[in-house]
Amino acid sequence: MFEEFRIKAIAAGAEIFRFTTEDEALDFILSFLEAEGVSDSPGLYALWQKGTFAKDVNEIYLEERVPGLKFQITRETAADSLVGISEMEYALSDTGSLVANQTLVEHRLVSTLPDIHMAITYTYKILEGKVDLFRKMNPANNRYIAFITGPSRTADIERVLTIGVHGPKRLIIIFIDDEIAGE
């Protein structure tokens, strides 16, 4: 299912990276933030919405390694961030979409306001489609289910496609194969 997801997600404009372990993924994320120029200046922050993957990270160490990386999410910092990092509950192979319960406004801010959204998930969380998803994620218990397929895009009446008008210009998807760590 990973290969089907990868093909659909790339066709929608996403960038896909796959790692065997959480440590490899963390090294990539930190290197990516440094390469993109994340710093402690407005417009260059990175916000990280902690989830299963980041539950045990040493925030102080990471904030020292990458100045401008923040774990406290506000509207102001989200609007001034270059990168938003969040976790997705599932990935759908039939559409190349990511799915997350974003009932908390902080989760929406991280994935919609920065120019680059880094989405983290595990390969064992790839489902075939919405039928499988709704067996696991009941809309009655999740007030705001977000489906993310590629970077933000819109087209005007003349069909001129524009990327990043209403959300991130880039979607970086990070898959981790380490099922034990993700549970």
Disulfide bonds with the S-S distance in Angstrom:
none
